[in-house]
Amino acid sequence: MKKKESVRKNVKLKGIPAASGIVIGKVFLLDSEEVNIPKKRVSEKDLSSEVARFERALLHTREEILNIQKNIRNELGNGHAEIFNAHLLFLEDRSLIEEVISGLKKEKLTVEYIFYGVLKKYIRAFSKMQDTYLKERISDINDVGKRILRHLFGRKPRGIHTIPEKRIIVAYDLSPSDTASLNKNNVLAFVTDIGSVTSHTAIMAKSLEIPAVVGLEVVTRIIKDDDMIIVDGIKGEIIVRPDQKTLRKYETYRSKFEEAGKNLGKLKDLPAQTKDGHKIILSANIEFPDEIQSVLSHGADGIGLYRTEYFYMNREGLPSEEEHYSAYKNVALQMVPNSVIIRTLDLGGDKYLSQLQIPHEMNPFMGWRAIRFCLARPDIFKVQLRAILRASVHGNLKVMYPMISGIKELRQANDILEEVKQDLKKEDIPFNEDIEVGAMIEVPSAALTAETLAKEVDFFSIGTNDLIQYTLAIDRVNEKIAYLYEPTHPGILKLIKSVIDAGHKNNIWVGMCGEMAGEPLLAVILLGLGLDEFSTSPINIPEVKNAMRSVTFQQSKKITDKVLQMETGEDIAGFLDKEFKDVIKKFQG
Amino acid sequence: MSKIKKKLVIKNKQGLHARPASLFVQIANKYVSNIKVKKGKQKVSGKSIMGILTLEANKGSEIIIEIEGEDAHEALEDLKKFVSKSKC
């Protein structure tokens, strides 16, 4: 049975597209060493040499970790190197060491066997914990445990730096410690079981400009070392052991993509405007300041969404005002004179704050999150607002509140902002008094009352990921109903139109920072609806710019009028697909 | 040698998590005495980071420290001072 499974051809797996591109190549499976430890007896007289072997392994592991830590500190900075302090503590844990030594003397089995048993015991204990921060430490314990075992077995560390030739890295997950030792020239793509578009794997792939597909769940169990696979970082798919026909299909697909990429590269310095000169702002979504390089190289006009959750995640205490401030100042300075829209803390939903012990909710997307959380905890909210205001003198910063559901919340948030401004004035700390303030429109009730909201903000940014999920009542994390998640649903398009109209009627500009703005064919409709700003991942920028430059504003309005008459999302998507193919041909010609 | 026991309440905002836990362990490791920490039915070594973490001792939880050894009193004083601090 098992054998049959392993030779099945053309196995297609769907994950999350984390970095665009297409690659065909051989697999390098990280962590493929099966933990299969023989239960072997040790004679009384050899016990002391087993203890010595264990101590040596600990020593070597310590050296290895210190080395990696040093490399990471040089390459990525102190923050990233911090994780390894926890690794060192686990390594030096007295209980663990004593337990191994006493187990060894009692059971008289090899030290590998005893150590693995103790390790498993700790992992079990941690997996039962309530606290997410502590639960996450399992990966640290695992990482250290594996290193020690490798040294005990006398195996060479199977880090990525041992790759002999160009390979696709397949792993459960990639940690900074994995990618730090990476021989970047030999990596074709990343493929992982877990992760999201914001995980370390995705960010690393984007900075190396190689494709990545994450969140494939079982990929490490299906793929074998040396397997041939196709990685489609555009659709977020991989094909394991493709047959000749599929290979040929993707070879063509890849060369087309590369050709298009070259053409799109030429777009970098051209303005984002239609053939008849209608200008739009094309900005980028980022999570980390290090992404700015990519923002600039893809020719964005600014940053339309700077997510700030990472300040709060995977750490112990809350971030200080100085931490916020120095990051915002850095981003503002690098982007000046272009604008940077900082979204205030949007935790909850699929992102949790570990140290605040927010209770688990049945329905987190509709729970205590984002602005709701910030209004309930002005102490936390004010720290961030102060930092943004202080940094506003260094560039063109704007503030944006997530998940506003009505005017009451907006006023409360604005009141808190005003308080912070007054405090700064009293303290004689300079800030931009006219800093633009916007509301994210992602809750249907906000979209429906946009006229009211528009009177008290300087801009809107439509967050389509959540707006679609709330409007269509589709949990976007639930795979069974994923097919219902339709950006082209007539209900969604009408809602977006009403928000844009409400904004324009009140003389404020309207942008979009959801995934919808990054899809060229949808962008054409949004253009026709009058959207002023499009913000998307840096990698999508050239394609959207291409779409904008391929049509006239009049054309897009006509397409949009037609589309608004259609009855189903499928009709609309089908129509666009047909129309869009012509558009792209015209560009390349 | 005498064995001393002391019931303490965690004052630190973050409880005995990551950083506070590692500081606790670092203090405990300065002493030769045997140090155990109990919370509910669980009892772990006070010199083990993993042990302390598995206690999940949040702010307000009660722990019992048991120390046996020649420098037991000094160790207790030191740990008591640390646990009752609200910041670290």
Interface residues (C-beta under 8 A of the other chain):
Chain A: A86 L89 F90 D93 R94 S95 L96 E98 Y122 A125 F126 M129 Q130 D131 Y133 L134 R137 I141 E316 G317 Q355 Q357
Chain B: Q14 H17 A18 R19 S22 V25 N29 V44 S45 K47 S48 I49 M50 G51 L53 T54 E56 N58
